[in-house]
Amino acid sequence: MRYLLTGTLTSVLLLINTLVGIVPLMVFALLKLLVPVPAFRDFCFEAVRWIASTWASINVFIFKACTPTHWDIRGQQQLSRDKSVLVISNHQSWVDIPALIAAIHGKAPFFTFFLKRELLYVPFLGLAWWALEYPFMRRYTKEQLAKNPALRGKDLDITRKACDRLQGRPVALVNYLEGTRFTPQKHQRQNSPYQYLLKPKSGGVAFTLNAMGKQLDSLLDVTVVYPGKRAPSFWELLSGQVGRVIIDIEQQPLPTRICEGNYQEDRDFRKEFHDWIGGIWKHKDEKIAHFKEELQQLAEINDSQSKA
């Protein structure tokens, strides 16, 4: 019963926060769309971003006030709100999103995602993402390029133009390299060489760095680790069933060569890029193993104290 009441209260408060924020956000987004005056559009952008940031701050407060989850955040002192960063993270559960928000919101620039162009037409959300200056990209498939070679390189040009709107504005570009949530079944199907991770997909992050590398100050490698053998569900977080989550943040420079190489056309650079990502992923896998052991030891200590 306790979990049901906690989950219901947390859910209702999050819903109220979302409903209260969505109305003024949509108003400023529509004004930005309808009034083509650059200075006014800049004002609307700042208003939309402030509303979205406030929404995230209130959500963080709701989780802290209503649930017992301890967000064990490490490396947060390195962050700055004035510098643009590329954020990469492992992905296991919907809980990863509030974990990431708890770790870097207010310490780093507001989240920005690269989105498929088709998402621009999602009702309400597409307009909100557009107003937040999220870059919408168009990726051409190998089949499309084979039929029309003139398209080669145009997807990157389109994305670079979309990124031009972010010039001079600090951003935190978020990229989940695995492309999907980790499950034992996916891990086995991939025959992944990592113990706790799926194989990373390099193409998307290479595309991002080629389009925006000059605007990015550094890489934030975020590692999220949960106790137990499986990641908790979002309901388990809402209902107060998640005791502790470790979120480790490791900041490192972005090599100039990595940001400037041609991933699509240069085979040698593609191998170099894969090796770079593979090294990061191997290190992350080792950290997860260490943190899992730490969480297990904490659980054993707590269990022995409760029995004493």
N, C-alpha and C positions, 0 to 999 in steps of 0.2 A: 504493500500500500504506500509506503514511504517513497519508493521509486516512482510510482504512478503519480503521486501528488507533485513531486519535484519536477518530473518530466512535463507534466501539464502546465505548471506555473511557468517554467522556463520557456516552453513553447509559446504560451500566450503572450508573454512579455516580448519575445523576439518578434512575434507576428505584429503586435501593436507598434513596436519600433519601426518595423518595415512599412506598415501602412501609413504611419505618420510621416515618414521620410519620403515616400514615393510620390506624394502629391506635389510638394514644392519642387522636387527634383524634376518631375515631368514638366512643370510650368516653365522652369528655366531652360530645360532642354528644348521645348517648343519655341520659346523666344529666341534661342540661339539659332534654331533652324529657320525661323521666319524673318528675322531681322539681319540682313547681310552687312552689318556694319562691324568691321574688325574690332574696334575698341569695345563695342557692346557685346560681341561674341566672346571676347576675352573675359569680360565681367561675368557673363553667364557660365563660362567654363569654370571660373573660380568658385562661383556659387554652387554649381553642381558638385564639384570636387569636395567643397566644404561639407555639403549635405551628406555625401557618401562617406566621408571621413568621420563625421559625427555619428552616423549610423553604425559604423564599425566600432567606434569608441564605446558607444552605449551597449553594443552586443558584448564587448569584452567585459564591461561592468556587470551585465546581467549574468554571465557565466560565473564570474567571481562571487557575486552575491548569492546565487541560487544553487551552485554546485560545489562539491568539495574538491574538485580536480586541482591538483598542484601542477602548474606549468613550470617545469624545471628548465629555465631558459639559460643557455650558456653561450657566451660570446657576444651578447647584446651590446656591451659597452663599446664595441668597435663601430657601431652604426652612426650614420649621419643623415639628416633629412635633406641636406643640400647637395648630395652627390647621387648621380644616377648609377644604378647597379643592375646586374643580371642576377636573378634569384633562381637557383635550381634546387629541386627537392625530390626525395623519394615519395612515392604515392601508394597509400595502403587503404585509406578510408575517407569518407566525407569529413571525418574529424580532423583530417590534415588541414582543412581550410581554416577553422577557428584556431588551430594550433599555430599556423603561420601568422594569422592576424595577431594572436596574443604575443608572438615573438617579436615581430618587427613593426607593428602598427604604431605610429607616433614616433618611432625611432629612425625609420627610413622613409623615403618618399612613398606616396600612396600607390597601391598595387596597380599595375598596368598589364594587360594581357594582349598578346597577338591573337586575333580572332579570324576565323574564316569569313570571307566576304558574305557568304550566304546568311550568316547570323545577323547581319545588318537589318534583315527584314523580319526578325522575330518581334512580335508586338511588344511595345513598351520597352523591353530590355534592349532591343536593337537601338532605339533612340537614346536610351540612357548611356549605352556603351559609346555611341557616336559622340554624345555631348561630353563624355569623359575623355575624349580624344584617344580611345583605344584604336590602335592601327588595325585596319581590316586588310587582309592580304589575300591575294589570288594566287594559288599554286597550280601550275599546269602539269599534267601527268606526262609520263614518258610517251604514252600513246598520242597525246595531243601534240607534243613536240615533234614526234616522228611524222605526223601528218602535216604539220605546219612549222617548219624550222624557224620561220620569222618570229615565232613567239618566244624563242630562246632568249632568256635574260629579261623579258618584259615583266615577269612576275616580280623579280627583284626590284626593277625600276618602279613598279606600282607601289611596292611596300616602302621603298625609300621615300617616295613622295608622301605617303601616308605618315611616315615618321617625321617628316619635316615640321609638322605641326607641334611636335614635342621638343623642338629645338629651344634650348634655354629653360626648359621646365624639368626639374628633377623627377625621375621616374624609377620605379622598381619593377622591372620586367620579369614576370614569373613564368617559368617553364618547367613542366613535369616531364623529364626526359624519358621516363618509361612509357609514357603515352596512355597508360591505363593503370588501374589499381592492381596492386600485387595480390595474387592468390596462389596457394600451393599448386593448383591445377595449371595456371598459366606458367608458373615457374618450371614445372615439370615438362609442359608442352614445349617451352622454349629451349629446354636443356640449358638453362642459364648457368654460366660459370660462377655466379655469385650465390652466396648462401641465403641472403635476405633481400635480394634485389632482382628485378627483371633486367633484361638487356636494355641499355639506354639507346634511344634513337637520336642519332647525331645530326640528321639532316635539318630538322627544325631549328635547333639551336645554332647551327652553322649559318642558316638563312638569316636568323635574327641578328647574329653578330656581324654578318656582312652588311646588313641594312643599317644597323645602329651602333656598331662597335665604337665609332669615334665619339659617340655621345656618352658611352658607359665608362664609369670610373673603375669599377672592380666587379668581381664575381662573389656572390654570397652563396656558399654551399650550405644548404639547410638539411639537417638530418633529423627526422622525427621518429622517435622510438616509443613503443607502447609496452606495458608489462604483459606477460602471458604469451601464449603461442599464436594468438590471432589479434588483429587490430580491432578495436571496439567499434560498434555501430554508432551512428549519430544519435539514436535514441538512448543508447547507454550513456553517452556524454550528457544529453539533456536531462536524464533522470538521475544523474549523480553516481553512476556506477563505475566511473573511471577515476582511479585514485591519483595516479601520477603519470605525466607525459614528459619525456625528455626532448627538448628541442635544442639541438646544437647548431650554432652558426659559425662557420669558418669563412673568413674573408681572405681573398687572394687576388693578386693582380691579373688582368686579362692580357696575355701575350699579344703584342702587336701583330705578329705573324698570323696568329689564330684568327684575328679579326679581319684580316685583309685578304686571306687566301680565297681561291675560287673552288669551292667544295664540289660544284657540279661538273666542272670541266677538267680540273687538275687531279689526276689519280694519286700522285704522290702526296699532295696536300690532303686529300681525303683520308689517306692512311694515317698521316700525321695527326689529323683532327680526331680520328677514331682512337688513336693511341692516347691522345690528351684526355679525351672523355673517359676512356677505359681506366686510366690512372686515377682519375677523380672517383670513379665508381668503385674501384678496388679499395681505395682508402675509406670510402663511405661504408662499404660492406664490413670492413674491419672495425670501424667505429661502432656500427650497430651491434656487432657481436660483443664488444666490450660493454656497451650500455645495457644490453640484455642481461649480461652477467651481473652488472651492478644492480639492476632492478630486481633480479632474482634474489640477490643477497639481502636487499632491503626488505623484500617480502618475507623472507625467512626470519629476519630479525623482528619484524612487526608481529609475525605469527607466534614466535617464542615469547615475546613480551605480553601478548594477549592471553597466552596460556598460563603465564606465571601468576 
